[in-house]
Amino acid sequence: MIKLKQFDILAIVLIACTPLLLLETFGITKGLYKIWPIFPFIFGLGSFVIALKSEHRSPIMGGIGVFILLCSIFFFYLNIISWSELATLWPVFVIFLGLSLIIGSYLNKSIVVRISGIGSSLLGIAFAFVFSISYSFWPLTMALLGILILIINHYPKKLGRKE
């Protein structure tokens, strides 16, 4: 019996999808190009699973995996609506960064990374608020970033921060 290694499934999916995408390229099929986000989704899922299974629990690999997963789901959404919406939906990437930091912080128990993730998510929500309501509120994002920096910089030693 053949035992699959970590990236064998990704390799098999890539090989299996190649004929479908070739049919699309040569105009034999229509609309298959919209499934391309499945590739980063599989890569992100694989990265996250590897981060969870490894002996050392890599928070970076887990965070990157989560970020790629979230982005691929967002790309599916943009394929359904319209990529022109990205002009106003770009703060979603900042929110995804924050969520990735939060999830990564649980893999290595880092409170500072978790606070950074929460702050990044809040900053992304502020960006979404500012750019969907009125561009006049953009200075609020600078104030939120400054507050986040102050919180991280003055994080108490006794709760986990070493200086």
Buried (B, 14 or more C-beta within 10 A) or exposed (E): EEEEEEEEEBEEBBEEBEEBBEEBEEEEEEEBEBBBBBBBBBBBBBBBBBBEEEEEBBBEBBBBBBBBBBBBBBBBEBBEEEEEEBEEBEBBBBBBBBBBBBBBBBBBEBEBBBBBBBBBBBBBBBBBBBBEEEEEEEEEBEEBBEEBEEBBEEBEEEEEBEE
